Amino acid sequence: MVSGNFYFQSGSPFNQLIPHAVYGNNEGFALPRGTAVVPLVTASQPGFPNVVDSVGAQRTPTTFNLDLGFYYPIPVGEKREFRLSADWFNVTNAQRALTLDQTSLINSGVAGVPPVTNPFWGSALLVQPPSQWRFGVKFRF
């Protein structure tokens, strides 16, 4: 038996969040909701893929994923069977950004000190996991 799953997701609107005087960090909008343009981020974090394919757009990246599953039943007697299975997740090994950092300014927390710029604004916070395999054996009786 073979199975498969494919999904395609458009990106979500991108925002430029700033501190609000009363409500705190990420409660204010520097621009109207969903109209901020995804910037090119130069800051990086070692070992973390920062694949943002939507630089210059007003939405997070479009993502897709293909998963495949296989299983082979082996009858053992009348009402028993072994089932060998394998699942292949993210067949194309796409590792695009799923969530971007929308915090543009961060409140310093010190009275009289203005908010500081977030160097990671527009960078990936959550990335698709790499291609993976899962193997299994089941015994049904």
C-alpha positions as CSV (number, residue, x, y, z in Angstrom):
1,M,0.0,0.0,0.0
2,V,1.2,3.5,-0.9
3,S,-0.2,6.8,0.5
4,G,0.6,10.4,0.0
5,N,-0.2,13.9,1.3
6,F,0.6,17.2,-0.4
7,Y,-0.3,20.6,0.8
8,F,0.3,24.1,-0.5
9,Q,0.0,27.2,1.7
10,S,0.1,30.8,0.8
11,G,2.0,33.1,3.1
12,S,0.2,35.2,5.8
13,P,0.2,39.0,5.8
14,F,3.4,40.6,7.2
15,N,3.3,43.2,9.9
16,Q,5.7,45.7,11.4
17,L,5.0,45.5,15.1
18,I,6.1,48.2,17.6
19,P,5.6,48.8,21.3
20,H,2.4,50.4,22.4
21,A,2.6,53.1,25.2
22,V,-0.1,51.4,27.3
23,Y,-0.1,47.7,26.2
24,G,3.6,47.0,25.7
25,N,5.7,45.2,23.1
26,N,4.1,43.9,19.8
27,E,0.8,45.7,20.5
28,G,1.2,48.6,18.1
29,F,1.5,48.7,14.3
30,A,4.0,51.0,12.6
31,L,2.0,50.5,9.3
32,P,-1.5,49.3,8.7
33,R,-2.0,45.6,9.3
34,G,-0.6,43.3,6.6
35,T,1.1,46.1,4.6
36,A,4.7,45.9,5.8
37,V,7.3,44.7,3.3
38,V,9.5,41.7,4.2
39,P,13.0,43.2,4.6
40,L,16.3,41.6,3.6
41,V,17.8,40.5,7.0
42,T,21.6,40.6,7.4
43,A,21.7,39.3,11.0
44,S,22.1,35.5,11.2
45,Q,22.2,32.8,13.8
46,P,24.8,29.9,13.3
47,G,23.2,26.6,12.3
48,F,19.7,28.0,11.6
49,P,18.6,28.1,8.0
50,N,17.1,31.5,7.3
51,V,15.5,30.9,3.9
52,V,13.1,33.7,3.4
53,D,11.8,33.6,-0.1
54,S,9.4,36.5,0.2
55,V,11.8,39.4,0.6
56,G,10.2,42.5,-0.9
57,A,6.6,41.0,-0.6
58,Q,3.9,41.8,1.9
59,R,3.4,38.2,2.9
60,T,5.4,35.4,4.4
61,P,6.8,32.8,2.0
62,T,4.5,30.3,0.2
63,T,5.2,26.8,1.4
64,F,4.4,23.3,0.2
65,N,5.1,19.8,1.5
66,L,4.9,16.3,0.1
67,D,4.8,13.2,2.4
68,L,4.7,9.6,1.3
69,G,3.8,6.5,3.2
70,F,4.3,2.8,2.5
71,Y,3.3,-0.4,4.2
72,Y,3.4,-4.1,3.3
73,P,1.2,-6.6,5.2
74,I,2.6,-10.1,5.8
75,P,-0.2,-12.5,6.8
76,V,0.7,-14.9,9.7
77,G,-2.2,-17.4,10.0
78,E,-5.8,-16.5,9.6
79,K,-6.2,-13.4,11.9
80,R,-2.7,-12.2,12.4
81,E,-0.3,-10.2,10.4
82,F,3.0,-8.3,10.5
83,R,2.9,-4.9,8.8
84,L,6.2,-3.3,7.7
85,S,5.9,0.4,7.3
86,A,7.9,3.4,6.1
87,D,7.0,7.1,6.1
88,W,8.9,9.7,4.2
89,F,8.2,13.3,5.4
90,N,9.1,16.4,3.3
91,V,10.2,14.4,0.2
92,T,11.4,17.6,-1.5
93,N,13.4,18.7,1.5
94,A,12.0,22.2,1.3
95,Q,13.1,24.2,4.3
96,R,11.3,27.5,3.8
97,A,10.3,29.9,6.6
98,L,6.9,29.2,8.1
99,T,6.9,32.1,10.5
100,L,8.8,35.4,10.4
101,D,9.8,37.7,13.2
102,Q,7.3,40.7,12.9
103,T,8.8,42.7,15.9
104,S,10.4,45.8,14.4
105,L,11.1,47.7,17.7
106,I,11.5,46.4,21.2
107,N,10.8,48.3,24.3
108,S,14.0,48.9,26.3
109,G,12.2,48.6,29.7
110,V,14.0,51.7,31.0
111,A,12.1,54.9,31.5
112,G,13.3,57.6,29.1
113,V,15.1,55.2,26.8
114,P,13.5,54.9,23.4
115,P,12.7,51.4,21.8
116,V,15.6,49.7,20.1
117,T,15.5,48.2,16.6
118,N,15.2,44.4,16.3
119,P,18.1,43.3,14.0
120,F,16.1,40.0,13.3
121,W,12.9,41.7,12.1
122,G,11.8,39.7,9.0
123,S,14.0,36.7,9.8
124,A,12.7,33.2,10.1
125,L,11.4,32.1,13.5
126,L,10.0,28.7,12.4
127,V,11.4,26.7,9.4
128,Q,10.0,23.5,7.8
129,P,11.8,20.5,9.2
130,P,14.2,18.7,6.8
131,S,13.4,15.4,5.0
132,Q,13.0,12.5,7.4
133,W,12.2,8.8,7.4
134,R,10.3,6.7,9.9
135,F,10.3,2.9,9.9
136,G,8.0,0.6,11.8
137,V,6.8,-2.9,12.4
138,K,3.4,-3.8,13.7
139,F,1.9,-7.1,14.7
140,R,-1.9,-7.4,14.6
141,F,-3.6,-10.3,16.3
